[in-house]
Amino acid sequence: IWKPRYFEIENRVLYCFHDANSTKVPLRAFPLTEECEIIENKSDSKYPFMFELVNQSTNMKFLLRAQSQEEYDAWTEALRR
């Protein structure tokens, strides 16, 4: 089951919060190191704007889904920077 979450990128770390009002303590923090890879979704999926963020060195994985192609493009671009 997908749950809406609020995300921020700061100092090469992706922070996940319950919502925009709870940004003091993150639910998760995902370091965006050189070993991170974005695995794009297959076009035949039920969720067309889904992607996986994988850190190869720590074996951490984070499955994310945008609401639109524009949001998907913005997030994948920001994560690649």
PDB file of N, CA, C and O in Angstrom:
ATOM      1  N   ILE A   1       0.854  -1.176   0.000  1.00  0.00           N
ATOM      2  CA  ILE A   1       0.000   0.000   0.000  1.00  0.00           C
ATOM      3  C   ILE A   1       0.900   1.240   0.000  1.00  0.00           C
ATOM      4  O   ILE A   1       1.801   1.380   0.827  1.00  0.00           O
ATOM      5  N   TRP A   2       0.625   2.130  -0.954  1.00  0.00           N
ATOM      6  CA  TRP A   2       1.394   3.372  -1.061  1.00  0.00           C
ATOM      7  C   TRP A   2       0.929   4.370  -0.009  1.00  0.00           C
ATOM      8  O   TRP A   2      -0.270   4.528   0.226  1.00  0.00           O
ATOM      9  N   LYS A   3       1.885   5.040   0.620  1.00  0.00           N
ATOM     10  CA  LYS A   3       1.574   6.069   1.609  1.00  0.00           C
ATOM     11  C   LYS A   3       2.179   7.382   1.140  1.00  0.00           C
ATOM     12  O   LYS A   3       3.351   7.423   0.766  1.00  0.00           O
ATOM     13  N   PRO A   4       1.396   8.458   1.155  1.00  0.00           N
ATOM     14  CA  PRO A   4       1.963   9.753   0.776  1.00  0.00           C
ATOM     15  C   PRO A   4       3.010  10.180   1.815  1.00  0.00           C
ATOM     16  O   PRO A   4       2.796  10.047   3.020  1.00  0.00           O
ATOM     17  N   ARG A   5       4.119  10.685   1.335  1.00  0.00           N
ATOM     18  CA  ARG A   5       5.187  11.171   2.204  1.00  0.00           C
ATOM     19  C   ARG A   5       5.734  12.475   1.647  1.00  0.00           C
ATOM     20  O   ARG A   5       5.514  12.808   0.482  1.00  0.00           O
ATOM     21  N   TYR A   6       6.438  13.198   2.480  1.00  0.00           N
ATOM     22  CA  TYR A   6       7.076  14.455   2.108  1.00  0.00           C
ATOM     23  C   TYR A   6       8.582  14.218   2.088  1.00  0.00           C
ATOM     24  O   TYR A   6       9.129  13.627   3.019  1.00  0.00           O
ATOM     25  N   PHE A   7       9.254  14.677   1.031  1.00  0.00           N
ATOM     26  CA  PHE A   7      10.684  14.450   0.880  1.00  0.00           C
ATOM     27  C   PHE A   7      11.434  15.761   0.711  1.00  0.00           C
ATOM     28  O   PHE A   7      10.920  16.733   0.157  1.00  0.00           O
ATOM     29  N   GLU A   8      12.672  15.757   1.208  1.00  0.00           N
ATOM     30  CA  GLU A   8      13.591  16.877   1.017  1.00  0.00           C
ATOM     31  C   GLU A   8      14.978  16.317   0.737  1.00  0.00           C
ATOM     32  O   GLU A   8      15.351  15.263   1.253  1.00  0.00           O
ATOM     33  N   ILE A   9      15.731  17.028  -0.082  1.00  0.00           N
ATOM     34  CA  ILE A   9      17.134  16.685  -0.311  1.00  0.00           C
ATOM     35  C   ILE A   9      17.966  17.803   0.291  1.00  0.00           C
ATOM     36  O   ILE A   9      17.791  18.978  -0.033  1.00  0.00           O
ATOM     37  N   GLU A  10      18.877  17.411   1.179  1.00  0.00           N
ATOM     38  CA  GLU A  10      19.771  18.392   1.809  1.00  0.00           C
ATOM     39  C   GLU A  10      21.126  17.738   2.043  1.00  0.00           C
ATOM     40  O   GLU A  10      21.215  16.651   2.614  1.00  0.00           O
ATOM     41  N   ASN A  11      22.176  18.416   1.595  1.00  0.00           N
ATOM     42  CA  ASN A  11      23.549  17.918   1.773  1.00  0.00           C
ATOM     43  C   ASN A  11      23.709  16.480   1.281  1.00  0.00           C
ATOM     44  O   ASN A  11      24.305  15.645   1.961  1.00  0.00           O
ATOM     45  N   ARG A  12      23.173  16.203   0.098  1.00  0.00           N
ATOM     46  CA  ARG A  12      23.265  14.892  -0.551  1.00  0.00           C
ATOM     47  C   ARG A  12      22.627  13.761   0.267  1.00  0.00           C
ATOM     48  O   ARG A  12      23.083  12.618   0.228  1.00  0.00           O
ATOM     49  N   VAL A  13      21.569  14.100   1.002  1.00  0.00           N
ATOM     50  CA  VAL A  13      20.789  13.107   1.737  1.00  0.00           C
ATOM     51  C   VAL A  13      19.323  13.334   1.398  1.00  0.00           C
ATOM     52  O   VAL A  13      18.836  14.464   1.434  1.00  0.00           O
ATOM     53  N   LEU A  14      18.619  12.244   1.068  1.00  0.00           N
ATOM     54  CA  LEU A  14      17.181  12.302   0.835  1.00  0.00           C
ATOM     55  C   LEU A  14      16.486  11.986   2.149  1.00  0.00           C
ATOM     56  O   LEU A  14      16.641  10.896   2.698  1.00  0.00           O
ATOM     57  N   TYR A  15      15.722  12.946   2.646  1.00  0.00           N
ATOM     58  CA  TYR A  15      14.988  12.778   3.899  1.00  0.00           C
ATOM     59  C   TYR A  15      13.520  12.507   3.605  1.00  0.00           C
ATOM     60  O   TYR A  15      12.922  13.149   2.742  1.00  0.00           O
ATOM     61  N   CYS A  16      12.951  11.560   4.323  1.00  0.00           N
ATOM     62  CA  CYS A  16      11.538  11.207   4.187  1.00  0.00           C
ATOM     63  C   CYS A  16      10.823  11.569   5.484  1.00  0.00           C
ATOM     64  O   CYS A  16      11.240  11.170   6.571  1.00  0.00           O
ATOM     65  N   PHE A  17       9.734  12.336   5.349  1.00  0.00           N
ATOM     66  CA  PHE A  17       8.950  12.762   6.507  1.00  0.00           C
ATOM     67  C   PHE A  17       7.505  12.298   6.341  1.00  0.00           C
ATOM     68  O   PHE A  17       7.044  12.013   5.236  1.00  0.00           O
ATOM     69  N   HIS A  18       6.816  12.233   7.458  1.00  0.00           N
ATOM     70  CA  HIS A  18       5.404  11.842   7.413  1.00  0.00           C
ATOM     71  C   HIS A  18       4.603  12.808   6.545  1.00  0.00           C
ATOM     72  O   HIS A  18       3.800  12.388   5.712  1.00  0.00           O
ATOM     73  N   ASP A  19       4.829  14.112   6.748  1.00  0.00           N
ATOM     74  CA  ASP A  19       4.161  15.138   5.934  1.00  0.00           C
ATOM     75  C   ASP A  19       4.968  16.433   6.030  1.00  0.00           C
ATOM     76  O   ASP A  19       5.977  16.488   6.733  1.00  0.00           O
ATOM     77  N   ALA A  20       4.530  17.454   5.335  1.00  0.00           N
ATOM     78  CA  ALA A  20       5.259  18.724   5.289  1.00  0.00           C
ATOM     79  C   ALA A  20       5.314  19.425   6.643  1.00  0.00           C
ATOM     80  O   ALA A  20       6.164  20.291   6.848  1.00  0.00           O
ATOM     81  N   ASN A  21       4.434  19.074   7.562  1.00  0.00           N
ATOM     82  CA  ASN A  21       4.407  19.703   8.887  1.00  0.00           C
ATOM     83  C   ASN A  21       5.287  18.998   9.910  1.00  0.00           C
ATOM     84  O   ASN A  21       5.436  19.477  11.034  1.00  0.00           O
ATOM     85  N   SER A  22       5.870  17.866   9.529  1.00  0.00           N
ATOM     86  CA  SER A  22       6.665  17.095  10.490  1.00  0.00           C
ATOM     87  C   SER A  22       8.115  16.967  10.022  1.00  0.00           C
ATOM     88  O   SER A  22       8.661  15.865   9.974  1.00  0.00           O
ATOM     89  N   THR A  23       8.728  18.086   9.680  1.00  0.00           N
ATOM     90  CA  THR A  23      10.073  18.060   9.107  1.00  0.00           C
ATOM     91  C   THR A  23      11.195  18.156  10.140  1.00  0.00           C
ATOM     92  O   THR A  23      12.339  18.418   9.768  1.00  0.00           O
ATOM     93  N   LYS A  24      10.908  17.956  11.396  1.00  0.00           N
ATOM     94  CA  LYS A  24      11.957  18.004  12.413  1.00  0.00           C
ATOM     95  C   LYS A  24      12.651  16.656  12.574  1.00  0.00           C
ATOM     96  O   LYS A  24      13.869  16.602  12.744  1.00  0.00           O
ATOM     97  N   VAL A  25      11.893  15.580  12.523  1.00  0.00           N
ATOM     98  CA  VAL A  25      12.454  14.242  12.691  1.00  0.00           C
ATOM     99  C   VAL A  25      12.059  13.392  11.485  1.00  0.00           C
ATOM    100  O   VAL A  25      10.883  13.071  11.315  1.00  0.00           O
ATOM    101  N   PRO A  26      13.034  13.024  10.645  1.00  0.00           N
ATOM    102  CA  PRO A  26      12.692  12.234   9.462  1.00  0.00           C
ATOM    103  C   PRO A  26      12.346  10.787   9.820  1.00  0.00           C
ATOM    104  O   PRO A  26      12.835  10.236  10.806  1.00  0.00           O
ATOM    105  N   LEU A  27      11.498  10.198   8.997  1.00  0.00           N
ATOM    106  CA  LEU A  27      11.200   8.773   9.131  1.00  0.00           C
ATOM    107  C   LEU A  27      12.384   7.944   8.643  1.00  0.00           C
ATOM    108  O   LEU A  27      12.709   6.902   9.212  1.00  0.00           O
ATOM    109  N   ARG A  28      13.018   8.427   7.582  1.00  0.00           N
ATOM    110  CA  ARG A  28      14.176   7.759   6.988  1.00  0.00           C
ATOM    111  C   ARG A  28      15.116   8.803   6.404  1.00  0.00           C
ATOM    112  O   ARG A  28      14.713   9.915   6.062  1.00  0.00           O
ATOM    113  N   ALA A  29      16.367   8.415   6.302  1.00  0.00           N
ATOM    114  CA  ALA A  29      17.372   9.243   5.628  1.00  0.00           C
ATOM    115  C   ALA A  29      18.160   8.333   4.702  1.00  0.00           C
ATOM    116  O   ALA A  29      18.647   7.282   5.118  1.00  0.00           O
ATOM    117  N   PHE A  30      18.284   8.735   3.454  1.00  0.00           N
ATOM    118  CA  PHE A  30      18.941   7.931   2.436  1.00  0.00           C
ATOM    119  C   PHE A  30      20.111   8.717   1.868  1.00  0.00           C
ATOM    120  O   PHE A  30      19.897   9.692   1.147  1.00  0.00           O
ATOM    121  N   PRO A  31      21.357   8.316   2.177  1.00  0.00           N
ATOM    122  CA  PRO A  31      22.520   9.047   1.660  1.00  0.00           C
ATOM    123  C   PRO A  31      22.624   8.899   0.143  1.00  0.00           C
ATOM    124  O   PRO A  31      22.544   7.790  -0.385  1.00  0.00           O
ATOM    125  N   LEU A  32      22.799  10.007  -0.545  1.00  0.00           N
ATOM    126  CA  LEU A  32      22.902  10.010  -2.003  1.00  0.00           C
ATOM    127  C   LEU A  32      24.382  10.038  -2.389  1.00  0.00           C
ATOM    128  O   LEU A  32      24.922  11.077  -2.766  1.00  0.00           O
ATOM    129  N   THR A  33      25.013   8.886  -2.286  1.00  0.00           N
ATOM    130  CA  THR A  33      26.438   8.765  -2.567  1.00  0.00           C
ATOM    131  C   THR A  33      26.666   8.414  -4.036  1.00  0.00           C
ATOM    132  O   THR A  33      25.719   8.264  -4.809  1.00  0.00           O
ATOM    133  N   GLU A  34      27.925   8.287  -4.398  1.00  0.00           N
ATOM    134  CA  GLU A  34      28.300   7.902  -5.757  1.00  0.00           C
ATOM    135  C   GLU A  34      27.750   6.524  -6.125  1.00  0.00           C
ATOM    136  O   GLU A  34      27.545   6.230  -7.303  1.00  0.00           O
ATOM    137  N   GLU A  35      27.514   5.690  -5.128  1.00  0.00           N
ATOM    138  CA  GLU A  35      27.040   4.324  -5.366  1.00  0.00           C
ATOM    139  C   GLU A  35      25.529   4.239  -5.573  1.00  0.00           C
ATOM    140  O   GLU A  35      24.995   3.147  -5.766  1.00  0.00           O
ATOM    141  N   CYS A  36      24.834   5.377  -5.536  1.00  0.00           N
ATOM    142  CA  CYS A  36      23.379   5.380  -5.709  1.00  0.00           C
ATOM    143  C   CYS A  36      23.013   5.274  -7.188  1.00  0.00           C
ATOM    144  O   CYS A  36      23.674   5.831  -8.065  1.00  0.00           O
ATOM    145  N   GLU A  37      21.956   4.551  -7.417  1.00  0.00           N
ATOM    146  CA  GLU A  37      21.475   4.347  -8.777  1.00  0.00           C
ATOM    147  C   GLU A  37      19.955   4.488  -8.782  1.00  0.00           C
ATOM    148  O   GLU A  37      19.269   4.026  -7.870  1.00  0.00           O
ATOM    149  N   ILE A  38      19.448   5.129  -9.818  1.00  0.00           N
ATOM    150  CA  ILE A  38      18.000   5.220 -10.006  1.00  0.00           C
ATOM    151  C   ILE A  38      17.622   4.164 -11.023  1.00  0.00           C
ATOM    152  O   ILE A  38      18.114   4.163 -12.152  1.00  0.00           O
ATOM    153  N   ILE A  39      16.749   3.270 -10.613  1.00  0.00           N
ATOM    154  CA  ILE A  39      16.263   2.233 -11.511  1.00  0.00           C
ATOM    155  C   ILE A  39      14.869   2.641 -11.947  1.00  0.00           C
ATOM    156  O   ILE A  39      13.926   2.647 -11.155  1.00  0.00           O
ATOM    157  N   GLU A  40      14.759   2.982 -13.222  1.00  0.00           N
ATOM    158  CA  GLU A  40      13.484   3.480 -13.733  1.00  0.00           C
ATOM    159  C   GLU A  40      12.504   2.343 -13.935  1.00  0.00           C
ATOM    160  O   GLU A  40      12.886   1.198 -14.177  1.00  0.00           O
ATOM    161  N   ASN A  41      11.245   2.686 -13.831  1.00  0.00           N
ATOM    162  CA  ASN A  41      10.162   1.731 -13.934  1.00  0.00           C
ATOM    163  C   ASN A  41       9.980   1.247 -15.363  1.00  0.00           C
ATOM    164  O   ASN A  41      10.276   1.967 -16.317  1.00  0.00           O
ATOM    165  N   LYS A  42       9.500   0.045 -15.499  1.00  0.00           N
ATOM    166  CA  LYS A  42       9.151  -0.475 -16.814  1.00  0.00           C
ATOM    167  C   LYS A  42       7.818   0.108 -17.246  1.00  0.00           C
ATOM    168  O   LYS A  42       6.910   0.270 -16.430  1.00  0.00           O
ATOM    169  N   SER A  43       7.702   0.416 -18.505  1.00  0.00           N
ATOM    170  CA  SER A  43       6.505   1.101 -19.012  1.00  0.00           C
ATOM    171  C   SER A  43       5.230   0.283 -18.886  1.00  0.00           C
ATOM    172  O   SER A  43       4.139   0.851 -18.923  1.00  0.00           O
ATOM    173  N   ASP A  44       5.334  -1.029 -18.739  1.00  0.00           N
ATOM    174  CA  ASP A  44       4.137  -1.858 -18.648  1.00  0.00           C
ATOM    175  C   ASP A  44       3.642  -2.038 -17.208  1.00  0.00           C
ATOM    176  O   ASP A  44       2.743  -2.838 -16.951  1.00  0.00           O
ATOM    177  N   SER A  45       4.225  -1.301 -16.287  1.00  0.00           N
ATOM    178  CA  SER A  45       3.865  -1.431 -14.885  1.00  0.00           C
ATOM    179  C   SER A  45       2.517  -0.774 -14.580  1.00  0.00           C
ATOM    180  O   SER A  45       2.047   0.097 -15.312  1.00  0.00           O
ATOM    181  N   LYS A  46       1.922  -1.215 -13.491  1.00  0.00           N
ATOM    182  CA  LYS A  46       0.679  -0.615 -12.989  1.00  0.00           C
ATOM    183  C   LYS A  46       0.909   0.831 -12.534  1.00  0.00           C
ATOM    184  O   LYS A  46      -0.010   1.650 -12.545  1.00  0.00           O
ATOM    185  N   TYR A  47       2.147   1.127 -12.134  1.00  0.00           N
ATOM    186  CA  TYR A  47       2.503   2.455 -11.636  1.00  0.00           C
ATOM    187  C   TYR A  47       3.536   3.083 -12.585  1.00  0.00           C
ATOM    188  O   TYR A  47       4.733   2.847 -12.421  1.00  0.00           O
ATOM    189  N   PRO A  48       3.105   3.864 -13.556  1.00  0.00           N
ATOM    190  CA  PRO A  48       4.019   4.364 -14.582  1.00  0.00           C
ATOM    191  C   PRO A  48       5.065   5.360 -14.087  1.00  0.00           C
ATOM    192  O   PRO A  48       6.071   5.557 -14.769  1.00  0.00           O
ATOM    193  N   PHE A  49       4.874   5.987 -12.948  1.00  0.00           N
ATOM    194  CA  PHE A  49       5.816   6.998 -12.470  1.00  0.00           C
ATOM    195  C   PHE A  49       6.587   6.511 -11.244  1.00  0.00           C
ATOM    196  O   PHE A  49       6.988   7.311 -10.398  1.00  0.00           O
ATOM    197  N   MET A  50       6.789   5.215 -11.155  1.00  0.00           N
ATOM    198  CA  MET A  50       7.499   4.603 -10.039  1.00  0.00           C
ATOM    199  C   MET A  50       8.973   4.430 -10.406  1.00  0.00           C
ATOM    200  O   MET A  50       9.308   4.164 -11.560  1.00  0.00           O
ATOM    201  N   PHE A  51       9.848   4.584  -9.406  1.00  0.00           N
ATOM    202  CA  PHE A  51      11.266   4.305  -9.599  1.00  0.00           C
ATOM    203  C   PHE A  51      11.868   3.846  -8.283  1.00  0.00           C
ATOM    204  O   PHE A  51      11.321   4.090  -7.207  1.00  0.00           O
ATOM    205  N   GLU A  52      12.998   3.181  -8.393  1.00  0.00           N
ATOM    206  CA  GLU A  52      13.669   2.660  -7.212  1.00  0.00           C
ATOM    207  C   GLU A  52      15.006   3.358  -7.058  1.00  0.00           C
ATOM    208  O   GLU A  52      15.744   3.525  -8.029  1.00  0.00           O
ATOM    209  N   LEU A  53      15.309   3.757  -5.863  1.00  0.00           N
ATOM    210  CA  LEU A  53      16.591   4.362  -5.529  1.00  0.00           C
ATOM    211  C   LEU A  53      17.382   3.303  -4.773  1.00  0.00           C
ATOM    212  O   LEU A  53      16.928   2.810  -3.740  1.00  0.00           O
ATOM    213  N   VAL A  54      18.562   2.949  -5.279  1.00  0.00           N
ATOM    214  CA  VAL A  54      19.360   1.878  -4.699  1.00  0.00           C
ATOM    215  C   VAL A  54      20.759   2.396  -4.386  1.00  0.00           C
ATOM    216  O   VAL A  54      21.399   3.021  -5.231  1.00  0.00           O
ATOM    217  N   ASN A  55      21.227   2.136  -3.177  1.00  0.00           N
ATOM    218  CA  ASN A  55      22.603   2.431  -2.799  1.00  0.00           C
ATOM    219  C   ASN A  55      23.353   1.108  -2.816  1.00  0.00           C
ATOM    220  O   ASN A  55      23.149   0.260  -1.947  1.00  0.00           O
ATOM    221  N   GLN A  56      24.223   0.932  -3.806  1.00  0.00           N
ATOM    222  CA  GLN A  56      24.919  -0.339  -3.998  1.00  0.00           C
ATOM    223  C   GLN A  56      25.854  -0.677  -2.836  1.00  0.00           C
ATOM    224  O   GLN A  56      26.031  -1.853  -2.520  1.00  0.00           O
ATOM    225  N   SER A  57      26.452   0.318  -2.197  1.00  0.00           N
ATOM    226  CA  SER A  57      27.412   0.033  -1.122  1.00  0.00           C
ATOM    227  C   SER A  57      26.729  -0.401   0.178  1.00  0.00           C
ATOM    228  O   SER A  57      27.280  -1.212   0.922  1.00  0.00           O
ATOM    229  N   THR A  58      25.550   0.124   0.454  1.00  0.00           N
ATOM    230  CA  THR A  58      24.850  -0.236   1.695  1.00  0.00           C
ATOM    231  C   THR A  58      23.699  -1.205   1.460  1.00  0.00           C
ATOM    232  O   THR A  58      23.109  -1.722   2.409  1.00  0.00           O
ATOM    233  N   ASN A  59      23.381  -1.449   0.188  1.00  0.00           N
ATOM    234  CA  ASN A  59      22.265  -2.309  -0.209  1.00  0.00           C
ATOM    235  C   ASN A  59      20.913  -1.753   0.242  1.00  0.00           C
ATOM    236  O   ASN A  59      19.939  -2.496   0.363  1.00  0.00           O
ATOM    237  N   MET A  60      20.859  -0.434   0.491  1.00  0.00           N
ATOM    238  CA  MET A  60      19.591   0.214   0.837  1.00  0.00           C
ATOM    239  C   MET A  60      18.779   0.409  -0.439  1.00  0.00           C
ATOM    240  O   MET A  60      19.329   0.704  -1.500  1.00  0.00           O
ATOM    241  N   LYS A  61      17.461   0.241  -0.320  1.00  0.00           N
ATOM    242  CA  LYS A  61      16.566   0.452  -1.449  1.00  0.00           C
ATOM    243  C   LYS A  61      15.377   1.277  -0.985  1.00  0.00           C
ATOM    244  O   LYS A  61      14.900   1.135   0.141  1.00  0.00           O
ATOM    245  N   PHE A  62      14.915   2.133  -1.868  1.00  0.00           N
ATOM    246  CA  PHE A  62      13.788   3.001  -1.573  1.00  0.00           C
ATOM    247  C   PHE A  62      12.905   3.040  -2.812  1.00  0.00           C
ATOM    248  O   PHE A  62      13.368   3.456  -3.874  1.00  0.00           O
ATOM    249  N   LEU A  63      11.676   2.629  -2.710  1.00  0.00           N
ATOM    250  CA  LEU A  63      10.745   2.620  -3.828  1.00  0.00           C
ATOM    251  C   LEU A  63       9.877   3.865  -3.754  1.00  0.00           C
ATOM    252  O   LEU A  63       9.216   4.111  -2.745  1.00  0.00           O
ATOM    253  N   LEU A  64       9.881   4.656  -4.832  1.00  0.00           N
ATOM    254  CA  LEU A  64       9.171   5.933  -4.860  1.00  0.00           C
ATOM    255  C   LEU A  64       8.235   5.988  -6.055  1.00  0.00           C
ATOM    256  O   LEU A  64       8.458   5.321  -7.066  1.00  0.00           O
ATOM    257  N   ARG A  65       7.186   6.788  -5.928  1.00  0.00           N
ATOM    258  CA  ARG A  65       6.244   6.961  -7.031  1.00  0.00           C
ATOM    259  C   ARG A  65       5.801   8.411  -7.094  1.00  0.00           C
ATOM    260  O   ARG A  65       5.323   8.979  -6.113  1.00  0.00           O
ATOM    261  N   ALA A  66       5.972   8.997  -8.274  1.00  0.00           N
ATOM    262  CA  ALA A  66       5.515  10.368  -8.507  1.00  0.00           C
ATOM    263  C   ALA A  66       4.065  10.332  -8.990  1.00  0.00           C
ATOM    264  O   ALA A  66       3.556   9.283  -9.383  1.00  0.00           O
ATOM    265  N   GLN A  67       3.409  11.494  -8.955  1.00  0.00           N
ATOM    266  CA  GLN A  67       2.012  11.563  -9.376  1.00  0.00           C
ATOM    267  C   GLN A  67       1.849  11.911 -10.848  1.00  0.00           C
ATOM    268  O   GLN A  67       0.764  11.759 -11.410  1.00  0.00           O
ATOM    269  N   SER A  68       2.929  12.380 -11.475  1.00  0.00           N
ATOM    270  CA  SER A  68       2.840  12.782 -12.872  1.00  0.00           C
ATOM    271  C   SER A  68       4.211  12.627 -13.523  1.00  0.00           C
ATOM    272  O   SER A  68       5.213  12.434 -12.834  1.00  0.00           O
ATOM    273  N   GLN A  69       4.251  12.712 -14.844  1.00  0.00           N
ATOM    274  CA  GLN A  69       5.523  12.646 -15.556  1.00  0.00           C
ATOM    275  C   GLN A  69       6.418  13.823 -15.193  1.00  0.00           C
ATOM    276  O   GLN A  69       7.632  13.665 -15.066  1.00  0.00           O
ATOM    277  N   GLU A  70       5.827  15.002 -15.025  1.00  0.00           N
ATOM    278  CA  GLU A  70       6.596  16.185 -14.664  1.00  0.00           C
ATOM    279  C   GLU A  70       7.244  16.029 -13.289  1.00  0.00           C
ATOM    280  O   GLU A  70       8.411  16.375 -13.104  1.00  0.00           O
ATOM    281  N   GLU A  71       6.482  15.505 -12.328  1.00  0.00           N
ATOM    282  CA  GLU A  71       7.012  15.281 -10.987  1.00  0.00           C
ATOM    283  C   GLU A  71       8.102  14.205 -11.017  1.00  0.00           C
ATOM    284  O   GLU A  71       9.127  14.328 -10.347  1.00  0.00           O
ATOM    285  N   TYR A  72       7.870  13.171 -11.788  1.00  0.00           N
ATOM    286  CA  TYR A  72       8.852  12.098 -11.961  1.00  0.00           C
ATOM    287  C   TYR A  72      10.162  12.660 -12.515  1.00  0.00           C
ATOM    288  O   TYR A  72      11.235  12.376 -11.982  1.00  0.00           O
ATOM    289  N   ASP A  73      10.075  13.451 -13.577  1.00  0.00           N
ATOM    290  CA  ASP A  73      11.261  14.043 -14.190  1.00  0.00           C
ATOM    291  C   ASP A  73      12.000  14.961 -13.217  1.00  0.00           C
ATOM    292  O   ASP A  73      13.229  14.943 -13.156  1.00  0.00           O
ATOM    293  N   ALA A  74      11.257  15.758 -12.462  1.00  0.00           N
ATOM    294  CA  ALA A  74      11.872  16.683 -11.506  1.00  0.00           C
ATOM    295  C   ALA A  74      12.617  15.922 -10.408  1.00  0.00           C
ATOM    296  O   ALA A  74      13.739  16.288 -10.055  1.00  0.00           O
ATOM    297  N   TRP A  75      12.007  14.875  -9.871  1.00  0.00           N
ATOM    298  CA  TRP A  75      12.644  14.109  -8.804  1.00  0.00           C
ATOM    299  C   TRP A  75      13.856  13.336  -9.295  1.00  0.00           C
ATOM    300  O   TRP A  75      14.899  13.354  -8.640  1.00  0.00           O
ATOM    301  N   THR A  76      13.746  12.666 -10.418  1.00  0.00           N
ATOM    302  CA  THR A  76      14.900  11.905 -10.900  1.00  0.00           C
ATOM    303  C   THR A  76      16.058  12.835 -11.256  1.00  0.00           C
ATOM    304  O   THR A  76      17.218  12.482 -11.044  1.00  0.00           O
ATOM    305  N   GLU A  77      15.760  14.013 -11.790  1.00  0.00           N
ATOM    306  CA  GLU A  77      16.808  14.975 -12.084  1.00  0.00           C
ATOM    307  C   GLU A  77      17.469  15.480 -10.802  1.00  0.00           C
ATOM    308  O   GLU A  77      18.695  15.565 -10.728  1.00  0.00           O
ATOM    309  N   ALA A  78      16.671  15.812  -9.803  1.00  0.00           N
ATOM    310  CA  ALA A  78      17.215  16.302  -8.524  1.00  0.00           C
ATOM    311  C   ALA A  78      18.058  15.228  -7.837  1.00  0.00           C
ATOM    312  O   ALA A  78      19.086  15.542  -7.237  1.00  0.00           O
ATOM    313  N   LEU A  79      17.641  13.985  -7.917  1.00  0.00           N
ATOM    314  CA  LEU A  79      18.388  12.901  -7.275  1.00  0.00           C
ATOM    315  C   LEU A  79      19.698  12.605  -7.997  1.00  0.00           C
ATOM    316  O   LEU A  79      20.654  12.135  -7.381  1.00  0.00           O
ATOM    317  N   ARG A  80      19.745  12.875  -9.284  1.00  0.00           N
ATOM    318  CA  ARG A  80      20.965  12.621 -10.052  1.00  0.00           C
ATOM    319  C   ARG A  80      22.011  13.724  -9.870  1.00  0.00           C
ATOM    320  O   ARG A  80      23.190  13.495 -10.136  1.00  0.00           O
ATOM    321  N   ARG A  81      21.607  14.901  -9.429  1.00  0.00           N
ATOM    322  CA  ARG A  81      22.560  16.021  -9.252  1.00  0.00           C
ATOM    323  C   ARG A  81      23.519  15.777  -8.129  1.00  0.00           C
ATOM    324  O   ARG A  81      24.376  16.617  -7.855  1.00  0.00           O
TER     325      ARG A  81
END
